[in-house]
Amino acid sequence: MGKIPTQLELASKGIITDLMKRISKEENVDAKLICKRIKEGRVVIINNNRRKIEKPCAVGYGLRTKVNVNIGTSTDNTDIKDELKKLKVALEYGADTVMDLSVGGDLKKIRKIILKESPLPVGTVPIYEVAVGATKKYGSFIKMKKDDIFDVLKDQAEDGVDFFTIHAGITYKSLELLKKYKRLLDIVSRGGAILASWMIHNKRENPLYEYFDRVLDIAYRYDITLSLGDALRPGSIIDATDNVQIEELKNLGELALRARKKNVSVIIEGPGHVPLSQIKKNVALEKKICRGAPFYVLGPLITDIALGYDHISAAIGGALAAAEGADFLCYVTPSEHIRHPTVEDVKEGLIATRIAAHAADLAKGIKEAFNWDKKLSFYRKNRNWKKQINLSIDPKKASIMRKYSKPSISDVCTMCGKYCSIKLAQRCLAL
């Protein structure tokens, strides 16, 4: 059987695929426009060509802001049952993609189970599995070989992983800059720290950068979207938008161009910890340097003090980033920086990030976002509690709140009671 062309390859020829038509219908955007934006590199469809998923996801300009949920085992929590509960919550509360970031237990088995159970696109950070495997094989990930990396990439691609985070932008040169500029927090990316440790110990260039064409060959074969990772993202607002971060972003822009020439779709990962005053600049820089490639941001977190509430910090930053043009938000849970997230943490983080994404869609002028708000406001005006609760982002929570605070007058709530502003206004304006 011959090689299946990638969506980017087909779009470059002006061919509108069935997948593009599906996305067109879901997003209420003309299929020709979807095709054009894929050709330009401003939109990607995340879907491994070996895996026909129920809910493929398109990310990019003019589309609804998407939300990713991270799940996966840790070295201290290896129970796949807990991660499947998190997957269930991700599906129930409207995630668009999930990433398996497992580093504990049987990684291949865990990945295959998540791929089987997820109707959403599934992403991974392959260097995690490489490091875990090399530690078992050689006693330390410092001893991993470049072929170990590409063996894992091939294996995960065969399994059906839809997108890879590839930390190819961290180079020997950027590590020299890191030493020169003396950040407060050097590297907070787990994948970035693994690669930096290997590079410094072995005095070698990053294999993902040096042999990027091999990465592209695998991604092209399976039509895997490359999420070019920000290994040097700032982990403190003190380090935001520094020379180290910008150096890596320039590398990612060059790699993105190389990928497009090989008909491989890319998205660009972004910071990180960024004060509100710098978010607009960060989005503009990514769009300029990476030629409009979809921007995937972790948060950004707008302060470093919000331990236990980092989902709120990230939602504030994510709303502004997406309103300014970011396309894809990675959720952050309340337990960020503290512990492996619980199922409840996943729910709270996802809902906060979805609110941020929706707020940004209102700012972007996404019609469906306005229609959602308009419908809920209509039912609020008419004090139709059942319908407005059902339209809310978390109907279960809203229902519980209503149930356990019953008003003496059935069509109002216990906040205003007989002085309900909506009801009073309706009465006086009817006179």
C-alpha positions as a Markdown table, in Angstrom:
| # | Residue | x | y | z |
|---|---|---|---|---|
| 1 | Met | 0.0 | 0.0 | 0.0 |
| 2 | Gly | 1.3 | 3.4 | -0.9 |
| 3 | Lys | 2.0 | 6.3 | 1.5 |
| 4 | Ile | -1.2 | 8.2 | 2.5 |
| 5 | Pro | -0.7 | 11.9 | 1.8 |
| 6 | Thr | -0.9 | 14.2 | 4.9 |
| 7 | Gln | -3.7 | 16.7 | 5.3 |
| 8 | Leu | -1.1 | 19.5 | 4.7 |
| 9 | Glu | 0.1 | 17.8 | 1.5 |
| 10 | Leu | -3.5 | 17.5 | 0.2 |
| 11 | Ala | -4.4 | 21.0 | 1.2 |
| 12 | Ser | -1.3 | 22.3 | -0.7 |
| 13 | Lys | -2.8 | 20.8 | -3.8 |
| 14 | Gly | -6.2 | 22.3 | -3.1 |
| 15 | Ile | -7.8 | 19.0 | -2.2 |
| 16 | Ile | -10.6 | 19.2 | 0.4 |
| 17 | Thr | -10.7 | 15.9 | 2.3 |
| 18 | Asp | -13.5 | 14.3 | 4.2 |
| 19 | Leu | -11.7 | 15.2 | 7.4 |
| 20 | Met | -11.6 | 18.9 | 6.4 |
| 21 | Lys | -15.4 | 18.7 | 5.6 |
| 22 | Arg | -16.0 | 17.3 | 9.1 |
| 23 | Ile | -14.1 | 20.0 | 10.7 |
| 24 | Ser | -15.9 | 22.6 | 8.5 |
| 25 | Lys | -19.2 | 21.4 | 9.7 |
| 26 | Glu | -18.2 | 21.3 | 13.4 |
| 27 | Glu | -16.6 | 24.7 | 13.3 |
| 28 | Asn | -19.1 | 26.3 | 11.0 |
| 29 | Val | -16.3 | 27.5 | 8.8 |
| 30 | Asp | -16.2 | 27.0 | 5.0 |
| 31 | Ala | -14.3 | 23.9 | 3.9 |
| 32 | Lys | -12.4 | 25.9 | 1.3 |
| 33 | Leu | -11.2 | 28.3 | 4.0 |
| 34 | Ile | -10.1 | 25.3 | 6.2 |
| 35 | Cys | -8.2 | 23.9 | 3.3 |
| 36 | Lys | -6.5 | 27.3 | 2.6 |
| 37 | Arg | -5.5 | 27.8 | 6.2 |
| 38 | Ile | -4.0 | 24.3 | 6.4 |
| 39 | Lys | -2.0 | 25.1 | 3.3 |
| 40 | Glu | -0.8 | 28.3 | 4.9 |
| 41 | Gly | 0.2 | 26.5 | 8.1 |
| 42 | Arg | -2.3 | 28.5 | 10.2 |
| 43 | Val | -4.6 | 25.5 | 10.9 |
| 44 | Val | -3.8 | 21.9 | 11.7 |
| 45 | Ile | -6.0 | 18.8 | 12.0 |
| 46 | Ile | -4.7 | 16.5 | 14.8 |
| 47 | Asn | -5.3 | 12.9 | 13.7 |
| 48 | Asn | -2.8 | 10.1 | 13.1 |
| 49 | Asn | -3.7 | 8.5 | 9.8 |
| 50 | Arg | -3.6 | 5.0 | 11.5 |
| 51 | Arg | -6.3 | 6.0 | 13.9 |
| 52 | Lys | -9.9 | 7.0 | 13.0 |
| 53 | Ile | -11.0 | 8.8 | 16.0 |
| 54 | Glu | -14.5 | 9.8 | 16.9 |
| 55 | Lys | -13.6 | 13.5 | 17.6 |
| 56 | Pro | -10.7 | 14.8 | 15.5 |
| 57 | Cys | -9.6 | 18.2 | 16.4 |
| 58 | Ala | -8.6 | 21.2 | 14.3 |
| 59 | Val | -6.5 | 24.0 | 15.9 |
| 60 | Gly | -5.7 | 27.4 | 14.5 |
| 61 | Tyr | -6.8 | 30.7 | 13.1 |
| 62 | Gly | -10.6 | 31.5 | 12.9 |
| 63 | Leu | -11.5 | 28.3 | 14.9 |
| 64 | Arg | -12.8 | 27.8 | 18.4 |
| 65 | Thr | -10.0 | 28.0 | 21.0 |
| 66 | Lys | -9.2 | 24.4 | 22.0 |
| 67 | Val | -8.3 | 22.9 | 25.4 |
| 68 | Asn | -6.0 | 20.1 | 26.2 |
| 69 | Val | -6.0 | 18.0 | 29.4 |
| 70 | Asn | -2.8 | 16.3 | 30.6 |
| 71 | Ile | -3.2 | 12.9 | 32.3 |
| 72 | Gly | -0.7 | 10.1 | 33.0 |
| 73 | Thr | 1.1 | 8.2 | 35.7 |
| 74 | Ser | 3.9 | 9.6 | 37.8 |
| 75 | Thr | 6.8 | 7.7 | 39.5 |
| 76 | Asp | 4.7 | 7.8 | 42.7 |
| 77 | Asn | 1.3 | 7.1 | 41.2 |
| 78 | Thr | 1.3 | 4.3 | 38.6 |
| 79 | Asp | -2.4 | 3.2 | 38.8 |
| 80 | Ile | -3.9 | 3.4 | 35.3 |
| 81 | Lys | -7.4 | 3.2 | 36.8 |
| 82 | Asp | -6.9 | 6.7 | 38.3 |
| 83 | Glu | -5.8 | 8.0 | 34.9 |
| 84 | Leu | -8.8 | 6.5 | 33.2 |
| 85 | Lys | -11.1 | 8.3 | 35.7 |
| 86 | Lys | -9.3 | 11.5 | 34.7 |
| 87 | Leu | -9.9 | 10.7 | 31.0 |
| 88 | Lys | -13.6 | 10.2 | 31.8 |
| 89 | Val | -13.8 | 13.6 | 33.4 |
| 90 | Ala | -11.9 | 15.2 | 30.5 |
| 91 | Leu | -14.6 | 13.8 | 28.1 |
| 92 | Glu | -17.5 | 14.7 | 30.4 |
| 93 | Tyr | -16.4 | 18.3 | 30.8 |
| 94 | Gly | -15.4 | 19.1 | 27.2 |
| 95 | Ala | -11.7 | 18.6 | 26.6 |
| 96 | Asp | -10.7 | 18.7 | 22.9 |
| 97 | Thr | -7.5 | 16.6 | 23.3 |
| 98 | Val | -5.6 | 14.7 | 26.0 |
| 99 | Met | -1.9 | 14.1 | 26.5 |
| 100 | Asp | -0.5 | 11.0 | 28.1 |
| 101 | Leu | 2.5 | 12.2 | 30.2 |
| 102 | Ser | 3.1 | 8.9 | 32.0 |
| 103 | Val | 6.5 | 8.3 | 33.5 |
| 104 | Gly | 5.6 | 5.4 | 35.9 |
| 105 | Gly | 4.6 | 1.8 | 35.3 |
| 106 | Asp | 4.3 | 0.0 | 31.9 |
| 107 | Leu | 4.3 | 3.0 | 29.6 |
| 108 | Lys | 3.5 | 1.2 | 26.4 |
| 109 | Lys | 0.6 | -0.6 | 28.0 |
| 110 | Ile | -0.7 | 2.6 | 29.6 |
| 111 | Arg | -0.5 | 4.4 | 26.3 |
| 112 | Lys | -2.4 | 1.7 | 24.4 |
| 113 | Ile | -5.2 | 1.7 | 27.0 |
| 114 | Ile | -5.5 | 5.5 | 26.8 |
| 115 | Leu | -5.5 | 5.4 | 23.0 |
| 116 | Lys | -8.2 | 2.7 | 23.0 |
| 117 | Glu | -10.4 | 4.5 | 25.5 |
| 118 | Ser | -10.0 | 8.1 | 24.1 |
| 119 | Pro | -12.3 | 9.3 | 21.3 |
| 120 | Leu | -10.2 | 12.5 | 21.3 |
| 121 | Pro | -6.7 | 13.0 | 19.8 |
| 122 | Val | -4.0 | 11.8 | 22.1 |
| 123 | Gly | -0.6 | 13.4 | 22.4 |
| 124 | Thr | 2.6 | 12.4 | 24.2 |
| 125 | Val | 6.1 | 13.7 | 25.0 |
| 126 | Pro | 8.2 | 10.8 | 23.6 |
| 127 | Ile | 11.4 | 11.8 | 25.4 |
| 128 | Tyr | 9.7 | 10.8 | 28.7 |
| 129 | Glu | 9.5 | 7.1 | 27.5 |
| 130 | Val | 13.0 | 7.3 | 26.1 |
| 131 | Ala | 14.4 | 8.5 | 29.4 |
| 132 | Val | 12.5 | 5.8 | 31.4 |
| 133 | Gly | 13.6 | 3.1 | 29.0 |
| 134 | Ala | 17.2 | 4.2 | 29.0 |
| 135 | Thr | 17.3 | 4.3 | 32.8 |
| 136 | Lys | 16.1 | 0.7 | 32.9 |
| 137 | Lys | 18.4 | -0.4 | 30.1 |
| 138 | Tyr | 21.6 | 1.5 | 30.9 |
| 139 | Gly | 21.1 | 2.6 | 34.5 |
| 140 | Ser | 20.7 | 6.3 | 33.6 |
| 141 | Phe | 19.0 | 8.3 | 30.9 |
| 142 | Ile | 22.3 | 10.1 | 30.5 |
| 143 | Lys | 23.4 | 7.1 | 28.5 |
| 144 | Met | 20.6 | 7.0 | 26.0 |
| 145 | Lys | 21.4 | 6.7 | 22.3 |
| 146 | Lys | 19.9 | 8.7 | 19.5 |
| 147 | Asp | 18.4 | 5.5 | 18.1 |
| 148 | Asp | 16.6 | 4.9 | 21.4 |
| 149 | Ile | 14.8 | 8.2 | 20.7 |
| 150 | Phe | 13.7 | 7.3 | 17.2 |
| 151 | Asp | 12.7 | 3.7 | 18.1 |
| 152 | Val | 10.3 | 5.2 | 20.7 |
| 153 | Leu | 9.0 | 7.7 | 18.1 |
| 154 | Lys | 8.3 | 4.9 | 15.6 |
| 155 | Asp | 6.6 | 2.8 | 18.2 |
| 156 | Gln | 4.3 | 5.5 | 19.5 |
| 157 | Ala | 3.5 | 6.5 | 15.9 |
| 158 | Glu | 2.5 | 2.9 | 15.1 |
| 159 | Asp | 0.4 | 2.8 | 18.2 |
| 160 | Gly | -1.6 | 5.7 | 16.9 |
| 161 | Val | -0.4 | 8.8 | 18.8 |
| 162 | Asp | -1.9 | 11.9 | 17.1 |
| 163 | Phe | 0.6 | 14.6 | 18.2 |
| 164 | Phe | 4.1 | 14.7 | 19.7 |
| 165 | Thr | 5.7 | 17.3 | 21.8 |
| 166 | Ile | 9.2 | 17.5 | 20.4 |
| 167 | His | 11.8 | 19.6 | 22.3 |
| 168 | Ala | 13.9 | 20.2 | 19.3 |
| 169 | Gly | 14.5 | 23.9 | 19.9 |
| 170 | Ile | 16.8 | 23.6 | 22.8 |
| 171 | Thr | 20.3 | 23.6 | 21.4 |
| 172 | Tyr | 23.9 | 23.7 | 22.7 |
| 173 | Lys | 23.9 | 27.5 | 21.8 |
| 174 | Ser | 20.8 | 28.1 | 23.8 |
| 175 | Leu | 22.3 | 26.3 | 26.8 |
| 176 | Glu | 25.3 | 28.6 | 26.6 |
| 177 | Leu | 22.8 | 31.6 | 26.7 |
| 178 | Leu | 21.1 | 30.0 | 29.7 |
| 179 | Lys | 24.4 | 30.0 | 31.6 |
| 180 | Lys | 25.2 | 33.5 | 30.5 |
| 181 | Tyr | 22.0 | 35.2 | 31.5 |
| 182 | Lys | 21.5 | 33.4 | 34.8 |
| 183 | Arg | 17.8 | 32.9 | 35.1 |
| 184 | Leu | 16.1 | 32.7 | 38.5 |
| 185 | Leu | 14.6 | 29.3 | 37.4 |
| 186 | Asp | 16.8 | 27.7 | 34.8 |
| 187 | Ile | 14.6 | 25.0 | 33.2 |
| 188 | Val | 11.2 | 23.9 | 34.4 |
| 189 | Ser | 10.3 | 21.7 | 31.4 |
| 190 | Arg | 10.8 | 18.1 | 32.3 |
| 191 | Gly | 11.6 | 17.1 | 28.7 |
| 192 | Gly | 13.9 | 20.1 | 28.4 |
| 193 | Ala | 15.7 | 19.2 | 31.6 |
| 194 | Ile | 16.2 | 15.6 | 30.4 |
| 195 | Leu | 17.7 | 16.7 | 27.1 |
| 196 | Ala | 19.8 | 19.5 | 28.7 |
| 197 | Ser | 21.3 | 17.0 | 31.2 |
| 198 | Trp | 22.1 | 14.6 | 28.3 |
| 199 | Met | 23.6 | 17.3 | 26.1 |
| 200 | Ile | 25.9 | 18.8 | 28.9 |
| 201 | His | 27.0 | 15.4 | 30.1 |
| 202 | Asn | 27.8 | 14.0 | 26.6 |
| 203 | Lys | 28.9 | 17.4 | 25.2 |
| 204 | Arg | 26.6 | 16.7 | 22.2 |
| 205 | Glu | 24.0 | 18.6 | 20.3 |
| 206 | Asn | 20.3 | 17.9 | 21.0 |
| 207 | Pro | 19.6 | 14.8 | 18.8 |
| 208 | Leu | 16.0 | 16.0 | 18.1 |
| 209 | Tyr | 17.5 | 19.2 | 16.6 |
| 210 | Glu | 20.5 | 17.5 | 14.9 |
| 211 | Tyr | 18.5 | 14.8 | 13.3 |
| 212 | Phe | 15.2 | 16.7 | 12.9 |
| 213 | Asp | 14.8 | 15.3 | 9.4 |
| 214 | Arg | 14.3 | 11.8 | 11.0 |
| 215 | Val | 11.6 | 13.2 | 13.2 |
| 216 | Leu | 9.9 | 14.7 | 10.1 |
| 217 | Asp | 10.1 | 11.4 | 8.3 |
| 218 | Ile | 8.2 | 9.6 | 11.0 |
| 219 | Ala | 5.7 | 12.4 | 11.4 |
| 220 | Tyr | 5.1 | 12.6 | 7.7 |
| 221 | Arg | 4.5 | 8.8 | 7.4 |
| 222 | Tyr | 1.7 | 8.9 | 10.0 |
| 223 | Asp | 0.5 | 12.5 | 9.5 |
| 224 | Ile | 1.4 | 13.2 | 13.2 |
| 225 | Thr | 1.2 | 16.9 | 14.2 |
| 226 | Leu | 4.4 | 18.1 | 15.8 |
| 227 | Ser | 3.9 | 20.3 | 18.8 |
| 228 | Leu | 7.3 | 22.0 | 18.9 |
| 229 | Gly | 8.0 | 22.2 | 22.6 |
| 230 | Asp | 9.3 | 25.1 | 24.6 |
| 231 | Ala | 12.0 | 23.4 | 26.7 |
| 232 | Leu | 13.2 | 26.8 | 27.8 |
| 233 | Arg | 9.9 | 28.4 | 28.7 |
| 234 | Pro | 10.1 | 30.7 | 31.7 |
| 235 | Gly | 9.1 | 29.0 | 35.0 |
| 236 | Ser | 8.9 | 32.4 | 36.8 |
| 237 | Ile | 7.5 | 35.7 | 35.7 |
| 238 | Ile | 10.9 | 37.1 | 36.6 |
| 239 | Asp | 12.4 | 35.2 | 33.5 |
| 240 | Ala | 9.5 | 35.9 | 31.1 |
| 241 | Thr | 10.4 | 37.0 | 27.5 |
| 242 | Asp | 14.1 | 36.8 | 28.1 |
| 243 | Asn | 16.8 | 36.2 | 25.6 |
| 244 | Val | 16.9 | 32.5 | 26.3 |
| 245 | Gln | 13.2 | 32.1 | 25.6 |
| 246 | Ile | 13.4 | 34.1 | 22.4 |
| 247 | Glu | 16.4 | 32.2 | 21.1 |
| 248 | Glu | 14.5 | 29.0 | 21.4 |
| 249 | Leu | 11.4 | 30.5 | 19.7 |
| 250 | Lys | 13.6 | 31.5 | 16.7 |
| 251 | Asn | 14.8 | 27.9 | 16.5 |
| 252 | Leu | 11.2 | 26.7 | 16.6 |
| 253 | Gly | 10.3 | 29.1 | 13.7 |
| 254 | Glu | 13.1 | 27.6 | 11.6 |
| 255 | Leu | 12.0 | 24.1 | 12.4 |
| 256 | Ala | 8.4 | 24.9 | 11.7 |
| 257 | Leu | 9.4 | 26.1 | 8.2 |
| 258 | Arg | 11.4 | 22.9 | 7.6 |
| 259 | Ala | 8.4 | 20.8 | 8.7 |
| 260 | Arg | 6.0 | 22.5 | 6.4 |
| 261 | Lys | 8.3 | 22.0 | 3.5 |
| 262 | Lys | 8.1 | 18.2 | 4.3 |
| 263 | Asn | 4.3 | 18.4 | 4.5 |
| 264 | Val | 4.3 | 18.0 | 8.3 |
| 265 | Ser | 1.9 | 20.1 | 10.3 |
| 266 | Val | 3.2 | 21.9 | 13.4 |
| 267 | Ile | 1.9 | 23.9 | 16.3 |
| 268 | Ile | 4.2 | 25.9 | 18.6 |
| 269 | Glu | 4.3 | 25.6 | 22.3 |
| 270 | Gly | 4.6 | 28.7 | 24.4 |
| 271 | Pro | 5.2 | 29.9 | 28.0 |
| 272 | Gly | 4.8 | 29.3 | 30.8 |
| 273 | His | 4.9 | 32.0 | 33.4 |
| 274 | Val | 4.3 | 35.5 | 31.9 |
| 275 | Pro | 2.9 | 38.7 | 33.6 |
| 276 | Leu | -0.2 | 40.1 | 32.0 |
| 277 | Ser | 1.7 | 43.0 | 30.6 |
| 278 | Gln | 3.8 | 40.7 | 28.4 |
| 279 | Ile | 1.2 | 38.3 | 27.1 |
| 280 | Lys | 0.2 | 40.3 | 24.0 |
| 281 | Lys | 3.9 | 40.7 | 23.1 |
| 282 | Asn | 4.5 | 36.9 | 23.5 |
| 283 | Val | 1.6 | 36.0 | 21.2 |
| 284 | Ala | 2.7 | 38.6 | 18.6 |
| 285 | Leu | 6.3 | 37.3 | 18.6 |
| 286 | Glu | 5.2 | 33.7 | 18.1 |
| 287 | Lys | 2.9 | 34.6 | 15.2 |
| 288 | Lys | 5.6 | 36.7 | 13.5 |
| 289 | Ile | 8.6 | 34.3 | 14.1 |
| 290 | Cys | 6.7 | 31.1 | 13.4 |
| 291 | Arg | 4.7 | 32.6 | 10.4 |
| 292 | Gly | 1.2 | 32.2 | 11.8 |
| 293 | Ala | 1.6 | 28.7 | 13.2 |
| 294 | Pro | -1.0 | 27.7 | 15.8 |
| 295 | Phe | 0.1 | 28.7 | 19.3 |
| 296 | Tyr | -0.3 | 26.3 | 22.2 |
| 297 | Val | 0.2 | 27.8 | 25.6 |
| 298 | Leu | 0.5 | 26.4 | 29.1 |
| 299 | Gly | -1.6 | 28.9 | 30.9 |
| 300 | Pro | 0.2 | 31.2 | 30.8 |
| 301 | Leu | 0.4 | 31.7 | 34.5 |
| 302 | Ile | 0.3 | 35.3 | 35.4 |
| 303 | Thr | 1.8 | 35.1 | 38.9 |
| 304 | Asp | 4.0 | 32.7 | 40.8 |
| 305 | Ile | 2.2 | 33.0 | 44.2 |
| 306 | Ala | -1.0 | 31.1 | 43.4 |
| 307 | Leu | -0.1 | 27.6 | 44.7 |
| 308 | Gly | -3.4 | 25.7 | 45.1 |
| 309 | Tyr | -5.1 | 28.2 | 42.8 |
| 310 | Asp | -2.8 | 28.0 | 39.7 |
| 311 | His | -5.9 | 27.0 | 37.6 |
| 312 | Ile | -7.2 | 30.5 | 38.2 |
| 313 | Ser | -3.9 | 32.1 | 37.4 |
| 314 | Ala | -3.7 | 30.1 | 34.2 |
| 315 | Ala | -7.2 | 30.8 | 33.2 |
| 316 | Ile | -6.7 | 34.6 | 33.5 |
| 317 | Gly | -3.5 | 34.3 | 31.4 |
| 318 | Gly | -5.1 | 31.9 | 29.0 |
| 319 | Ala | -8.1 | 34.1 | 28.3 |
| 320 | Leu | -5.9 | 37.0 | 27.4 |
| 321 | Ala | -3.4 | 35.0 | 25.4 |
| 322 | Ala | -6.2 | 33.4 | 23.3 |
| 323 | Ala | -8.0 | 36.7 | 22.9 |
| 324 | Glu | -4.7 | 38.0 | 21.5 |
| 325 | Gly | -4.5 | 35.1 | 19.0 |
| 326 | Ala | -3.3 | 31.9 | 20.8 |
| 327 | Asp | -5.2 | 29.0 | 19.5 |
| 328 | Phe | -4.8 | 26.1 | 22.0 |
| 329 | Leu | -4.7 | 26.2 | 25.8 |
| 330 | Cys | -3.2 | 23.5 | 27.9 |
| 331 | Tyr | -5.1 | 23.3 | 31.2 |
| 332 | Val | -3.5 | 23.8 | 34.5 |
| 333 | Thr | -4.9 | 22.2 | 37.7 |
| 334 | Pro | -5.0 | 23.6 | 41.2 |
| 335 | Ser | -2.3 | 21.2 | 42.2 |
| 336 | Glu | 0.3 | 22.5 | 39.6 |
| 337 | His | 3.7 | 22.8 | 41.3 |
| 338 | Ile | 2.5 | 20.8 | 44.4 |
| 339 | Arg | 1.4 | 17.2 | 43.6 |
| 340 | His | 0.2 | 14.7 | 41.0 |
| 341 | Pro | -3.3 | 15.9 | 40.2 |
| 342 | Thr | -6.4 | 14.1 | 41.5 |
| 343 | Val | -9.6 | 13.5 | 39.5 |
| 344 | Glu | -11.2 | 16.5 | 41.1 |
| 345 | Asp | -8.1 | 18.6 | 40.2 |
| 346 | Val | -8.5 | 17.6 | 36.6 |
| 347 | Lys | -12.1 | 18.7 | 36.6 |
| 348 | Glu | -11.4 | 22.1 | 38.3 |
| 349 | Gly | -8.5 | 22.8 | 35.9 |
| 350 | Leu | -10.5 | 21.8 | 32.8 |
| 351 | Ile | -13.5 | 23.9 | 33.7 |
| 352 | Ala | -11.4 | 26.9 | 34.5 |
| 353 | Thr | -9.5 | 26.6 | 31.2 |
| 354 | Arg | -12.7 | 26.1 | 29.2 |
| 355 | Ile | -14.1 | 29.3 | 30.7 |
| 356 | Ala | -10.9 | 31.0 | 29.6 |
| 357 | Ala | -11.2 | 29.6 | 26.1 |
| 358 | His | -14.8 | 30.6 | 25.8 |
| 359 | Ala | -14.1 | 34.1 | 27.0 |
| 360 | Ala | -11.4 | 34.4 | 24.4 |
| 361 | Asp | -13.8 | 33.1 | 21.7 |
| 362 | Leu | -16.2 | 35.9 | 22.6 |
| 363 | Ala | -13.3 | 38.4 | 22.1 |
| 364 | Lys | -12.4 | 36.7 | 18.8 |
| 365 | Gly | -16.0 | 37.0 | 17.5 |
| 366 | Ile | -16.7 | 33.3 | 17.3 |
| 367 | Lys | -20.4 | 33.2 | 16.5 |
| 368 | Glu | -21.2 | 30.0 | 18.4 |
| 369 | Ala | -19.7 | 31.5 | 21.5 |
| 370 | Phe | -22.1 | 34.5 | 21.4 |
| 371 | Asn | -25.0 | 32.2 | 20.7 |
| 372 | Trp | -24.3 | 30.1 | 23.8 |
| 373 | Asp | -24.2 | 33.2 | 26.0 |
| 374 | Lys | -27.3 | 34.7 | 24.4 |
| 375 | Lys | -29.4 | 31.5 | 25.0 |
| 376 | Leu | -28.4 | 31.3 | 28.6 |
| 377 | Ser | -29.1 | 35.0 | 29.1 |
| 378 | Phe | -32.6 | 34.5 | 27.6 |
| 379 | Tyr | -33.4 | 31.7 | 30.0 |
| 380 | Arg | -32.0 | 33.8 | 32.9 |
| 381 | Lys | -34.3 | 36.7 | 32.0 |
| 382 | Asn | -37.3 | 34.3 | 32.0 |
| 383 | Arg | -36.0 | 32.7 | 35.2 |
| 384 | Asn | -36.1 | 29.3 | 33.6 |
| 385 | Trp | -33.7 | 27.7 | 36.0 |
| 386 | Lys | -33.7 | 24.2 | 34.5 |
| 387 | Lys | -32.7 | 25.4 | 31.0 |
| 388 | Gln | -30.1 | 28.0 | 32.1 |
| 389 | Ile | -28.5 | 25.4 | 34.4 |
| 390 | Asn | -28.4 | 22.8 | 31.6 |
| 391 | Leu | -26.7 | 25.4 | 29.4 |
| 392 | Ser | -24.0 | 26.2 | 31.9 |
| 393 | Ile | -20.5 | 24.9 | 31.7 |
| 394 | Asp | -20.9 | 22.7 | 34.8 |
| 395 | Pro | -24.6 | 21.8 | 35.1 |
| 396 | Lys | -24.0 | 19.4 | 38.0 |
| 397 | Lys | -22.4 | 22.0 | 40.2 |
| 398 | Ala | -25.1 | 24.6 | 39.4 |
| 399 | Ser | -27.9 | 22.1 | 40.1 |
| 400 | Ile | -26.4 | 21.2 | 43.5 |
| 401 | Met | -26.1 | 24.9 | 44.4 |
| 402 | Arg | -29.7 | 25.5 | 43.4 |
| 403 | Lys | -31.0 | 22.4 | 45.2 |
| 404 | Tyr | -29.4 | 23.2 | 48.5 |
| 405 | Ser | -30.4 | 26.8 | 48.6 |
| 406 | Lys | -34.1 | 26.8 | 47.9 |
| 407 | Pro | -35.9 | 30.2 | 47.7 |
| 408 | Ser | -39.3 | 30.9 | 49.3 |
| 409 | Ile | -40.4 | 32.2 | 45.9 |
| 410 | Ser | -39.8 | 29.5 | 43.3 |
| 411 | Asp | -38.8 | 31.5 | 40.3 |
| 412 | Val | -36.0 | 33.5 | 42.0 |
| 413 | Cys | -32.9 | 32.6 | 43.9 |
| 414 | Thr | -31.9 | 33.1 | 47.5 |
| 415 | Met | -29.5 | 35.9 | 46.7 |
| 416 | Cys | -32.2 | 38.6 | 46.0 |
| 417 | Gly | -35.4 | 36.8 | 46.9 |
| 418 | Lys | -38.4 | 39.1 | 46.5 |
| 419 | Tyr | -36.1 | 41.9 | 45.5 |
| 420 | Cys | -34.9 | 40.0 | 42.3 |
| 421 | Ser | -33.8 | 42.7 | 39.9 |
| 422 | Ile | -34.8 | 40.8 | 36.8 |
| 423 | Lys | -38.4 | 40.2 | 38.1 |
| 424 | Leu | -38.8 | 43.8 | 39.4 |
| 425 | Ala | -37.6 | 45.2 | 36.1 |
| 426 | Gln | -40.0 | 43.1 | 34.1 |
| 427 | Arg | -42.9 | 44.2 | 36.2 |
| 428 | Cys | -42.2 | 47.9 | 36.2 |
| 429 | Leu | -41.3 | 48.0 | 32.4 |
| 430 | Ala | -44.6 | 46.2 | 31.7 |
| 431 | Leu | -46.6 | 49.1 | 33.3 |
